[in-house]
Amino acid sequence: MKKLIVSLLKEKKFFEIKNQLNELNVVEISDVINQFEVPEIIIMIFRLLKKDKAADVFSYLDSDHQEIIIHASTDIETRELFDELYFDDIVDIIEEMPFDIVKKILKNTDKKDRHLINQLLKYPDNSAGSIMTTEYVDLRKNMKVSEAIEEIRKTGKDKENIYTCYVTNESGKLEGVLLLRELIAKKDSTLVSDIMSTNFISANTNDDQEIVADLFKKYDLIVMPVVDHENKLLGIITVDDVLEVVDQEITEDFHKIAGITSPTDDSYLKTNIFTMAKQRIGWLAVLMISDTISGNIIQGYESVLARSIILTAFIPMLMSTGGNVGSQSSTVVIRALALGEISPKNAFKVLKKEFSIGIIVSIVLALLNFVRLIMIEKINIPVAFTVSITLVFTIIISKIVGALLPLLAKIVKADPAVMATPLITTISDAVTLVIYFSFATTILKL
């Protein structure tokens, strides 16, 4: 599509470009625009869009392209564009923009909208309040079905979700929830209070977004009301916002598992190299220093290595296997903790399970290793047995350590992801070396 548009631009066939774009959905159009980097082309393509599509396309563009378009827009164009956007999208955009662009956006919103935007921006980062939208259908329980449907007709066009309606009293407190399909199935004279449900799930504005995502999954929701401490309805969270939260949380966990501190929301190519270096250097420095433990253990057994130099060749394999095994266990346990499948009270069951897995895996790998050393490497039986029996104990202990550390982190209210690959590898390396040299001195009489 990009090549086609470039070709049409060269030929100045703008009407043809407009037709091509109108055949695509808003996500596909945004993907096309995001591929261009020249501001003039980006603005030209965007202005060829129909007004009813432009706002939706704009919400899917990356922040750099959004900034280019806002910067090039007149005050009237900016006002028209943001009048069509939902509040949660406006807040997301404002959070990504430099001050001069934010000033222009706020300048071109009316006083009421500006107040709501500022209110949303004041909620803590990663809270329910920060991701909610204020565009929902608000009904009264003394309304008749015919009045409620008429209210939806009047206001529904500007709401992000009309399939779930909320019933509040005069002071704004949430009293019930009503689905549109239930509303239209009842007689016009039926009162909203007779068909609304008072058994509903809601989130507080200060609830962590990860808790909100868990509630969506647990109760199979597509939308959730957000209330304050007085149960006043302040907004709603829709499933598309939750999907973004899930993506963000998974990315954050991956970074922490890799030992990257303070992960950012920016993409890889947009993140400054000094920022990325700062994120990575902390754990690397800690692990570099902690690796001196392994070095000291090796130094302590120099006499053993001197009498049987062949033992040195197997150290990397043993340490690597221990680290990989521990990482496998920690990843599985961290994921299970995140999904709520297990908790610290299940520690004994988890350790028992990982211990059992460790026995099976270690015996299979040790037998394969023993055969390999005897048949292929032509290593003598005592050395092959020493390496293989070390492998058994290394795998079992690494499995237990990998499962135990995330559980301990959860108990002390730390992030289990932090107790992942980097720390586990360091502990596993030290334990592996102690086991290896202990068996070497006992079995080989060194």
Secondary structure, DSSP 8 states (H G I E B T S, - for coil): -HHHHHHHHHTT-HHHHHHHHHTS-HHHHHHHHHT---HHHHHHHHHTS-HHHHHHHHHHS-HHHHHHHHHHS-HHHHHHHHHSS-HHHHHHHHHHS-HHHHHHHHHTS-HHHHHHHHHHHTS-TTBHHHH-BS-EEEE-TT-BHHHHHHHHHHHGGG-SEEEEEEEE-TT-BEEEEEEHHHHHTS-TT-BHHHH-BS----EETTSBHHHHHHHHHHHT-SEEEEE-TT-BEEEEEEHHHHHHHHHHHHHHHHHHHTT--S--SS-TTTS-HHHHHHHHHHHHHHHHHHTHHHHHHHHHTHHHHHH-GGGGGGHHHHHHHHHHHHHHHHHHHHHHHHTTS--GGGHHHHHHHHHHHHHHHHHHHHHHHHHHHHHTS---HHHHHHHHHHHHHHHHHHHHHHHHHHHHHHHTT--GGGGSHHHHHHHHHHHHHHHHHHHHHHHS--
